Amino acid sequence: MGTPEFAVPVLNAVVAAGHDVVAAYSQPPRRSGRGKKLHPSPVHARAELLGIPVFTPPTLRDEAEQARFAGFNADVAVVAAYGLLLPRAVLAAPRLGCLNVHASLLPRWRGAAPIQRAILAGDGETGVGIMQMEAGLDTGPVRLEGRTPIGGKTAGDLTRELSDLGARLMIEVLADPDAYPPVAQAETGVTQAPKIDKAEARLNFAQPAGAVERQIRAFNPAPGAFLEIAGERIRVHSAEIAEGGGTPGTVLDDALTIACETGAIRPKTVQRAGRGVMAAEDLLRGFPIPAGTQLT
């Protein structure tokens, strides 16, 4: 049970390990791209290539859907970024319950956007856990956990790393569930990781340069951190912390160094609407942003 690219390595690993995958569940196809055609999710598309029956109900609250799910008589449901609420009837249907690949060190960052929230908060490390699902939001006990430093990684970097790590850990647990008994989460240190609002991607220079740099990494690749100049949004894909100071949002030099609450930030790679990613100096050759320009 999964939807985005994050969940595809988990599906691949389960199949490669020789498990009999009787069904795949994913969110319904969405309209996107030119012409707004319906496109299946990455998990949906991969499962079809593997010859696995795919089901895309808009909800699992319907009793008929719950009965169909129970009818598979599955030993376990493997869940990774599925995106739909699993009712108690679904959680209880498989013999060993539902095991979820969650991309954080629980109980820190329960919720939809744990990777982005960990970067934004300046956490030194993050990880992934194989959680025994229960009715609460990411409150279930954890069977196995892996850790990794965050460093200068983007959300895209960590998503790929934690997806691969989560797939390996899931295979370990499935191979011998009794060897990894569920351990209750700590009652302290609980934080929530709500879904990212696109408005959060506007760069906020009224905060320290380190926080702005983390904002850029947390929203790379999506939704994409951006600044606005003369009414045009320019996405910032990467940046470095630079020396300098002044009124937050002020361009300090001809290299697009921008003052923050403390310190400054210098974009390295950027993107104008409808164009490819380019180095900041290439942008400035055709779109000059002189020193003294005040950004919002």
Backbone torsions as a table, in degrees:
resi	resn	phi	psi	omega
1	MET	NA	111.0	-178.7
2	GLY	-168.8	168.2	-177.0
3	THR	-131.2	-59.5	-171.7
4	PRO	-83.3	-178.2	-179.5
5	GLU	-57.9	-31.9	179.0
6	PHE	-52.4	-34.9	-173.9
7	ALA	-86.5	-12.9	-175.5
8	VAL	-65.2	-45.1	177.2
9	PRO	-59.7	-30.8	177.9
10	VAL	-66.7	-46.2	176.8
11	LEU	-60.0	-46.3	-179.8
12	ASN	-59.2	-42.1	-177.5
13	ALA	-66.5	-40.4	179.7
14	VAL	-63.2	-42.5	179.2
15	VAL	-67.2	-45.2	-177.9
16	ALA	-62.8	-29.2	-179.9
17	ALA	-76.4	-5.1	175.5
18	GLY	93.6	8.6	179.0
19	HIS	-73.6	147.9	179.0
20	ASP	-87.5	101.3	-179.2
21	VAL	-86.7	106.8	-173.2
22	VAL	-82.3	-19.6	179.7
23	ALA	-164.5	154.5	172.3
24	ALA	-122.7	135.3	176.8
25	TYR	-114.4	136.9	178.9
26	SER	-148.5	162.6	175.9
27	GLN	-67.4	155.3	-176.3
28	PRO	-61.0	154.6	175.9
29	PRO	-54.9	145.5	-179.5
30	ARG	-115.9	153.1	175.6
31	ARG	-83.8	132.3	179.4
32	SER	-159.4	167.5	177.7
33	GLY	73.2	-175.1	179.2
34	ARG	-65.7	134.5	-178.0
35	GLY	83.1	-5.5	178.0
36	LYS	49.2	49.2	178.0
37	LYS	-77.9	154.8	177.2
38	LEU	-73.6	132.0	179.1
39	HIS	-127.8	132.3	177.1
40	PRO	-70.0	155.7	177.1
41	SER	-66.7	162.7	177.1
42	PRO	-56.0	-40.2	178.4
43	VAL	-66.7	-43.1	178.3
44	HIS	-56.4	-50.2	-177.1
45	ALA	-63.6	-41.9	-178.7
46	ARG	-68.4	-41.2	179.8
47	ALA	-61.9	-39.6	178.5
48	GLU	-63.2	-40.4	178.0
49	LEU	-63.1	-30.8	179.2
50	LEU	-84.2	-2.4	178.9
51	GLY	77.9	23.8	-178.7
52	ILE	-96.3	132.2	176.1
53	PRO	-60.5	134.5	-176.3
54	VAL	-115.2	136.1	177.5
55	PHE	-124.6	136.0	-175.7
56	THR	-130.6	55.9	179.7
57	PRO	-67.2	143.5	177.7
58	PRO	-70.2	-18.7	178.1
59	THR	-154.3	156.1	175.7
60	LEU	-110.0	12.7	179.1
61	ARG	-77.9	-19.6	-178.5
62	ASP	-68.9	132.1	-177.2
63	GLU	-62.4	-34.4	178.9
64	ALA	-65.6	-40.6	177.5
65	GLU	-65.2	-39.5	178.8
66	GLN	-65.2	-38.2	178.5
67	ALA	-66.9	-40.1	178.0
68	ARG	-63.3	-43.0	179.3
69	PHE	-60.8	-46.8	-180.0
70	ALA	-63.5	-29.0	-177.6
71	GLY	-66.6	-15.6	177.6
72	PHE	-73.2	-16.5	-179.8
73	ASN	51.4	44.1	-175.4
74	ALA	-72.7	150.0	172.7
75	ASP	-72.8	-38.2	-175.2
76	VAL	-157.8	150.2	170.8
77	ALA	-107.7	124.9	177.0
78	VAL	-96.2	122.4	-173.6
79	VAL	-120.6	134.4	177.1
80	ALA	-149.4	107.4	176.4
81	ALA	51.8	46.6	-179.4
82	TYR	-69.9	-46.0	175.5
83	GLY	93.3	0.4	175.9
84	LEU	-119.0	147.4	176.5
85	LEU	-67.8	133.4	175.7
86	LEU	-99.2	111.3	178.7
87	PRO	-64.7	164.6	-179.0
88	ARG	-56.6	-37.5	-178.8
89	ALA	-62.9	-35.0	178.3
90	VAL	-75.0	-43.4	180.0
91	LEU	-58.7	-34.0	-174.9
92	ALA	-90.1	-9.6	-172.7
93	ALA	-68.5	-49.1	-179.7
94	PRO	-69.4	150.5	-176.4
95	ARG	-57.8	-40.8	-179.8
96	LEU	-103.0	12.4	178.2
97	GLY	78.5	-157.7	-176.8
98	CYS	-116.7	127.7	179.4
99	LEU	-108.5	126.6	-174.2
100	ASN	-112.0	136.2	171.7
101	VAL	-89.0	107.5	-177.4
102	HIS	-113.4	127.8	-171.3
103	ALA	-88.6	60.0	171.4
104	SER	-161.5	172.9	175.7
105	LEU	-95.8	87.9	-175.7
106	LEU	-61.6	142.8	15.1
107	PRO	-89.9	9.5	177.5
108	ARG	-76.5	133.1	176.5
109	TRP	63.9	61.7	167.5
110	ARG	-79.8	135.5	175.9
111	GLY	130.9	-163.6	-166.4
112	ALA	-80.9	-25.2	-172.1
113	ALA	-129.7	57.2	-175.6
114	PRO	-66.8	-34.4	-177.7
115	ILE	-67.7	-48.8	-179.5
116	GLN	-63.9	-40.4	-178.0
117	ARG	-67.1	-36.1	178.8
118	ALA	-64.5	-41.5	177.8
119	ILE	-65.7	-47.8	-178.1
120	LEU	-58.1	-36.9	-177.0
121	ALA	-78.3	-9.4	-178.6
122	GLY	77.6	24.5	178.3
123	ASP	-60.4	143.4	178.9
124	GLY	-78.1	-28.5	179.3
125	GLU	-145.2	162.2	173.4
126	THR	-143.0	-165.4	-178.3
127	GLY	-179.9	-163.0	-179.6
128	VAL	-145.4	143.3	-179.6
129	GLY	-128.9	149.5	172.4
130	ILE	-96.6	105.9	-170.9
131	MET	-105.3	134.6	172.3
132	GLN	-78.1	113.1	-171.1
133	MET	-72.7	144.3	172.1
134	GLU	-137.2	-176.3	-170.8
135	ALA	-66.6	-29.6	-179.2
136	GLY	-72.2	163.5	-179.6
137	LEU	-75.1	101.4	177.2
138	ASP	56.2	36.7	-178.2
139	THR	-100.4	-4.1	-173.1
140	GLY	-70.3	161.5	178.6
141	PRO	-67.8	153.4	-175.1
142	VAL	-106.5	131.4	-179.5
143	ARG	-90.5	-36.3	-177.2
144	LEU	-155.2	143.9	-174.6
145	GLU	-138.4	144.1	173.7
146	GLY	-127.0	151.2	-175.2
147	ARG	-126.4	156.2	176.2
148	THR	-154.5	144.2	175.4
149	PRO	-70.0	149.0	178.6
150	ILE	-85.3	-47.7	179.2
151	GLY	53.2	-132.8	-179.6
152	GLY	-99.0	23.7	-176.5
153	LYS	-73.5	147.3	172.7
154	THR	-86.0	170.5	175.4
155	ALA	-60.8	-36.2	177.7
156	GLY	-64.1	-42.8	177.8
157	ASP	-59.1	-49.4	-176.8
158	LEU	-68.3	-34.8	178.9
159	THR	-60.5	-46.5	179.3
160	ARG	-65.3	-43.9	-178.1
161	GLU	-64.6	-46.8	-177.1
162	LEU	-72.2	-29.5	175.8
163	SER	-63.9	-46.7	179.5
164	ASP	-65.4	-42.2	178.8
165	LEU	-64.2	-43.6	178.9
166	GLY	-62.0	-37.0	178.2
167	ALA	-63.4	-43.1	-179.9
168	ARG	-65.2	-42.0	-179.7
169	LEU	-66.3	-38.3	179.0
170	MET	-61.9	-41.9	179.9
171	ILE	-64.1	-37.4	176.9
172	GLU	-61.3	-45.3	-178.0
173	VAL	-67.6	-42.6	-179.4
174	LEU	-64.5	-31.2	-178.4
175	ALA	-67.5	-30.8	-178.8
176	ASP	-156.0	76.3	-176.4
177	PRO	-55.8	-34.6	-178.2
178	ASP	-66.0	-23.2	-179.6
179	ALA	-76.8	-12.2	-178.2
180	TYR	-128.9	71.0	-179.2
181	PRO	-64.4	146.9	-179.9
182	PRO	-66.3	135.0	179.4
183	VAL	-115.1	125.4	-177.4
184	ALA	-59.6	143.6	176.5
185	GLN	-69.1	152.8	175.2
186	ALA	-63.1	148.7	179.3
187	GLU	-83.6	-14.6	178.0
188	THR	-106.6	161.2	177.9
189	GLY	80.6	17.9	-179.7
190	VAL	-75.6	128.4	172.3
191	THR	-134.0	155.9	-178.2
192	GLN	-106.4	146.9	-180.0
193	ALA	-123.9	75.7	-178.0
194	PRO	-65.0	158.6	178.7
195	LYS	-53.9	144.2	-179.6
196	ILE	-73.2	129.5	172.9
197	ASP	-91.1	135.4	-178.0
198	LYS	-57.2	-27.5	179.7
199	ALA	-64.6	-24.2	179.3
200	GLU	-69.0	-16.7	-176.2
201	ALA	-79.4	-12.8	175.0
202	ARG	-69.3	125.3	-177.2
203	LEU	-63.9	131.7	-178.2
204	ASN	-110.2	102.0	-176.4
205	PHE	-80.5	-5.3	177.4
206	ALA	-85.9	39.5	175.0
207	GLN	-146.5	164.6	-177.8
208	PRO	-58.5	153.8	-177.8
209	ALA	-57.4	-36.8	179.5
210	GLY	-61.4	-38.3	179.5
211	ALA	-69.3	-36.5	177.8
212	VAL	-65.8	-42.6	178.8
213	GLU	-62.5	-39.2	177.5
214	ARG	-67.1	-35.5	177.3
215	GLN	-60.1	-40.5	179.6
216	ILE	-65.2	-44.2	-179.6
217	ARG	-70.1	-36.4	-177.8
218	ALA	-66.4	-29.2	-176.9
219	PHE	-106.0	19.9	174.1
220	ASN	-107.8	114.2	18.2
221	PRO	-95.4	-16.4	-174.8
222	ALA	-136.7	144.2	0.8
223	PRO	-79.5	-3.3	178.8
224	GLY	94.7	111.1	177.1
225	ALA	-67.1	146.2	-177.1
226	PHE	-146.8	157.4	168.4
227	LEU	-123.0	165.6	-175.4
228	GLU	-126.5	128.9	179.6
229	ILE	-132.1	124.7	178.7
230	ALA	51.7	39.4	176.6
231	GLY	81.4	-1.3	-179.9
232	GLU	-106.1	132.0	176.5
233	ARG	-83.4	132.0	176.5
234	ILE	-122.1	119.7	179.5
235	ARG	-77.1	140.8	177.4
236	VAL	-112.4	114.1	-176.6
237	HIS	-88.7	-31.8	178.1
238	SER	-153.8	155.8	-178.4
239	ALA	-157.1	165.5	176.1
240	GLU	-127.0	151.5	175.9
241	ILE	-77.4	134.3	-175.9
242	ALA	-127.3	165.1	175.5
243	GLU	-79.3	155.1	178.6
244	GLY	131.4	168.8	179.7
245	GLY	-166.8	167.9	-179.0
246	GLY	154.9	-165.5	177.7
247	THR	-62.9	126.4	-178.3
248	PRO	-51.9	132.3	179.9
249	GLY	92.7	0.4	179.9
250	THR	-86.6	130.8	174.2
251	VAL	-75.4	123.8	-169.8
252	LEU	-94.1	-21.9	-176.6
253	ASP	-155.0	-173.0	-178.6
254	ASP	-86.3	7.4	176.7
255	ALA	-105.2	11.9	178.4
256	LEU	67.2	33.2	171.6
257	THR	-74.6	130.4	-171.9
258	ILE	-121.0	128.0	179.9
259	ALA	-70.0	140.5	175.5
260	CYS	-116.0	-174.3	178.9
261	GLU	-55.3	-45.3	169.6
262	THR	-135.5	136.1	-177.8
263	GLY	74.6	-166.7	-177.6
264	ALA	-146.9	164.4	-179.9
265	ILE	-126.5	142.3	178.6
266	ARG	-126.8	108.8	178.0
267	PRO	-59.6	140.7	178.8
268	LYS	-107.3	-44.7	176.2
269	THR	-127.8	136.8	-173.7
270	VAL	-139.6	174.5	-178.7
271	GLN	-154.4	125.0	172.9
272	ARG	-86.3	157.7	-178.9
273	ALA	-57.3	130.6	176.6
274	GLY	78.5	6.7	-178.2
275	ARG	-126.3	169.8	-178.7
276	GLY	-81.7	171.6	176.8
277	VAL	-70.5	137.4	-178.7
278	MET	-142.5	161.9	174.7
279	ALA	-68.2	149.7	-178.1
280	ALA	-58.5	-38.0	-179.7
281	GLU	-65.3	-31.0	176.3
282	ASP	-69.9	-38.2	175.3
283	LEU	-59.6	-45.9	-173.8
284	LEU	-67.4	-24.3	178.5
285	ARG	-67.3	-33.3	-179.8
286	GLY	-108.4	-5.6	-176.6
287	PHE	-144.5	71.3	-174.3
288	PRO	-61.5	136.4	177.1
289	ILE	-127.0	90.6	-171.1
290	PRO	-68.1	155.9	174.2
291	ALA	-57.3	141.3	-177.7
292	GLY	98.0	-13.5	176.1
293	THR	-61.3	133.6	179.9
294	GLN	-104.2	118.5	176.9
295	LEU	-90.7	155.1	178.7
296	THR	-65.6	NA	NA
